[in-house]
Amino acid sequence: MGLTYPVLYDEGAVVYEDYNQQAAFNATVFPQQWLIGADGVVRYVNNAYEPDALIAAIEEALEDAGR
């Protein structure tokens, strides 16, 4: 896809704990997809590979950000 942004690593599981990941999923599965808006609100979470769903969530978030 030609992406140039870095993959984030949650050293010390700080984000994992802040967003209460264990409550979102019954098991820890990696990799996971999390889309967090500029306002800090979790907009999309998935522990399966569903690129079309992620792309749709990103496009929706970008549209909302433009309003």
MDAnalysis code that builds the backbone (N, CA, C; Angstrom):
import MDAnalysis as mda
import numpy as np

u = mda.Universe.empty(201, n_residues=67, atom_resindex=np.repeat(np.arange(67), 3), trajectory=True)
u.add_TopologyAttr("name", ["N", "CA", "C"] * 67)
u.add_TopologyAttr("resid", np.arange(1, 68))
u.add_TopologyAttr("resname", ["MET", "GLY", "LEU", "THR", "TYR", "PRO", "VAL", "LEU", "TYR", "ASP", "GLU", "GLY", "ALA", "VAL", "VAL", "TYR", "GLU", "ASP", "TYR", "ASN", "GLN", "GLN", "ALA", "ALA", "PHE", "ASN", "ALA", "THR", "VAL", "PHE", "PRO", "GLN", "GLN", "TRP", "LEU", "ILE", "GLY", "ALA", "ASP", "GLY", "VAL", "VAL", "ARG", "TYR", "VAL", "ASN", "ASN", "ALA", "TYR", "GLU", "PRO", "ASP", "ALA", "LEU", "ILE", "ALA", "ALA", "ILE", "GLU", "GLU", "ALA", "LEU", "GLU", "ASP", "ALA", "GLY", "ARG"])
u.atoms.positions = np.array([
    [0.819, -1.195, 0.000],
    [0.000, 0.000, 0.000],
    [0.863, 1.259, 0.000],
    [2.156, 1.133, 0.117],
    [3.029, 2.291, 0.068],
    [2.968, 3.171, 1.311],
    [2.609, 2.615, 2.437],
    [2.503, 3.394, 3.669],
    [3.887, 3.743, 4.194],
    [4.010, 4.935, 4.757],
    [5.321, 5.376, 5.232],
    [5.338, 5.701, 6.725],
    [4.230, 5.496, 7.420],
    [4.211, 5.814, 8.845],
    [4.747, 4.632, 9.652],
    [5.257, 4.906, 10.864],
    [5.836, 3.829, 11.672],
    [4.769, 2.966, 12.345],
    [5.127, 1.747, 12.652],
    [4.275, 0.869, 13.443],
    [4.559, 1.192, 14.903],
    [3.522, 1.430, 15.671],
    [3.696, 1.801, 17.071],
    [3.845, 0.567, 17.945],
    [4.697, 0.664, 18.937],
    [4.925, -0.418, 19.883],
    [4.563, 0.086, 21.271],
    [3.677, -0.605, 21.938],
    [3.190, -0.195, 23.256],
    [4.064, -0.786, 24.354],
    [5.270, -0.252, 24.470],
    [6.207, -0.755, 25.478],
    [5.644, -0.502, 26.873],
    [5.624, -1.543, 27.679],
    [5.081, -1.434, 29.024],
    [3.565, -1.529, 29.080],
    [2.922, -1.748, 27.947],
    [1.466, -1.923, 27.846],
    [0.679, -0.738, 28.405],
    [1.201, 0.458, 28.265],
    [0.544, 1.658, 28.787],
    [-0.775, 1.921, 28.057],
    [-0.766, 1.905, 26.733],
    [-1.988, 2.147, 25.963],
    [-2.968, 0.998, 26.167],
    [-2.452, -0.205, 26.209],
    [-3.264, -1.396, 26.469],
    [-4.093, -1.202, 27.731],
    [-3.454, -0.731, 28.791],
    [-4.154, -0.520, 30.053],
    [-5.064, 0.704, 30.008],
    [-4.616, 1.794, 29.382],
    [-5.426, 3.016, 29.312],
    [-6.753, 2.783, 28.601],
    [-6.744, 1.973, 27.551],
    [-7.959, 1.730, 26.779],
    [-8.646, 0.430, 27.169],
    [-8.237, -0.168, 28.290],
    [-8.888, -1.351, 28.844],
    [-9.068, -2.418, 27.770],
    [-7.997, -2.781, 27.099],
    [-8.037, -3.711, 25.970],
    [-8.603, -5.062, 26.364],
    [-8.291, -5.547, 27.558],
    [-8.763, -6.874, 27.942],
    [-10.290, -6.936, 27.962],
    [-10.945, -5.844, 28.314],
    [-12.410, -5.813, 28.317],
    [-12.964, -5.833, 26.890],
    [-12.185, -5.339, 25.926],
    [-12.652, -5.292, 24.541],
    [-12.607, -6.663, 23.867],
    [-11.630, -7.477, 24.247],
    [-11.465, -8.789, 23.634],
    [-11.269, -9.836, 24.722],
    [-11.777, -11.032, 24.497],
    [-11.619, -12.108, 25.470],
    [-10.192, -12.623, 25.552],
    [-9.415, -12.417, 24.527],
    [-8.040, -12.898, 24.506],
    [-7.164, -11.838, 23.873],
    [-5.909, -11.865, 24.212],
    [-4.970, -10.937, 23.605],
    [-4.530, -11.522, 22.270],
    [-4.881, -10.858, 21.214],
    [-4.561, -11.302, 19.860],
    [-3.789, -10.180, 19.184],
    [-2.671, -10.521, 18.595],
    [-1.882, -9.516, 17.908],
    [-1.657, -9.946, 16.481],
    [-1.599, -9.077, 15.519],
    [-1.802, -7.647, 15.679],
    [-3.275, -7.285, 15.816],
    [-3.519, -6.126, 16.334],
    [-4.866, -5.592, 16.461],
    [-4.936, -4.275, 15.715],
    [-6.139, -3.906, 15.323],
    [-6.340, -2.627, 14.656],
    [-7.129, -1.720, 15.593],
    [-6.555, -0.570, 15.896],
    [-7.198, 0.438, 16.725],
    [-7.124, 1.753, 15.971],
    [-8.249, 2.410, 15.846],
    [-8.277, 3.733, 15.235],
    [-8.760, 4.695, 16.307],
    [-7.884, 5.597, 16.705],
    [-8.193, 6.561, 17.758],
    [-8.225, 7.941, 17.120],
    [-9.343, 8.628, 17.301],
    [-9.516, 9.948, 16.710],
    [-8.630, 10.990, 17.373],
    [-8.533, 12.144, 16.742],
    [-7.737, 13.243, 17.278],
    [-8.241, 13.684, 18.648],
    [-9.503, 13.390, 18.929],
    [-10.087, 13.746, 20.222],
    [-9.829, 12.694, 21.296],
    [-9.105, 11.613, 20.940],
    [-8.765, 10.558, 21.891],
    [-9.818, 9.486, 22.027],
    [-10.900, 9.581, 21.269],
    [-11.981, 8.593, 21.328],
    [-11.658, 7.426, 20.402],
    [-11.821, 6.210, 20.902],
    [-11.605, 5.020, 20.084],
    [-12.743, 4.933, 19.068],
    [-12.394, 4.947, 17.787],
    [-13.389, 4.946, 16.722],
    [-13.576, 3.568, 16.089],
    [-12.578, 2.705, 16.220],
    [-12.639, 1.386, 15.571],
    [-11.658, 0.459, 16.272],
    [-12.104, -0.770, 16.523],
    [-11.261, -1.790, 17.136],
    [-11.571, -3.117, 16.455],
    [-10.509, -3.862, 16.136],
    [-10.726, -5.156, 15.505],
    [-9.514, -6.037, 15.762],
    [-9.746, -7.316, 15.993],
    [-8.621, -8.238, 16.157],
    [-8.609, -9.282, 15.041],
    [-9.141, -8.896, 13.903],
    [-9.111, -9.747, 12.712],
    [-8.576, -8.909, 11.554],
    [-8.133, -9.565, 10.522],
    [-7.634, -8.844, 9.355],
    [-8.799, -8.578, 8.410],
    [-9.323, -7.369, 8.474],
    [-10.435, -6.943, 7.626],
    [-10.113, -5.561, 7.063],
    [-9.252, -5.516, 6.055],
    [-8.792, -4.220, 5.545],
    [-9.912, -3.320, 5.038],
    [-10.956, -3.876, 4.445],
    [-12.049, -3.040, 3.942],
    [-12.766, -2.321, 5.080],
    [-12.957, -3.005, 6.192],
    [-13.606, -2.386, 7.352],
    [-12.724, -1.289, 7.932],
    [-11.426, -1.531, 8.002],
    [-10.506, -0.523, 8.521],
    [-10.468, 0.693, 7.600],
    [-10.398, 0.460, 6.316],
    [-10.374, 1.571, 5.355],
    [-11.649, 2.402, 5.478],
    [-12.794, 1.750, 5.618],
    [-14.057, 2.471, 5.777],
    [-14.039, 3.309, 7.049],
    [-13.510, 2.771, 8.137],
    [-13.439, 3.512, 9.401],
    [-12.502, 4.713, 9.275],
    [-11.378, 4.536, 8.593],
    [-10.449, 5.639, 8.381],
    [-11.098, 6.737, 7.533],
    [-11.753, 6.341, 6.464],
    [-12.411, 7.328, 5.601],
    [-13.490, 8.094, 6.368],
    [-14.254, 7.392, 7.204],
    [-15.286, 8.054, 8.006],
    [-14.655, 9.032, 8.992],
    [-13.564, 8.626, 9.627],
    [-12.885, 9.503, 10.586],
    [-12.336, 10.744, 9.887],
    [-11.790, 10.576, 8.689],
    [-11.267, 11.715, 7.941],
    [-12.383, 12.661, 7.533],
    [-13.532, 12.104, 7.133],
    [-14.690, 12.950, 6.797],
    [-15.150, 13.742, 8.015],
    [-15.241, 13.067, 9.153],
    [-15.669, 13.734, 10.390],
    [-14.693, 14.825, 10.796],
    [-13.399, 14.588, 10.583],
    [-12.385, 15.568, 10.963],
    [-12.458, 16.816, 10.090],
    [-12.977, 16.658, 8.878],
    [-13.087, 17.779, 7.961],
    [-14.287, 18.658, 8.204],
    [-15.165, 18.235, 9.094],
    [-16.384, 19.026, 9.344],
    [-16.108, 20.184, 10.230],
])
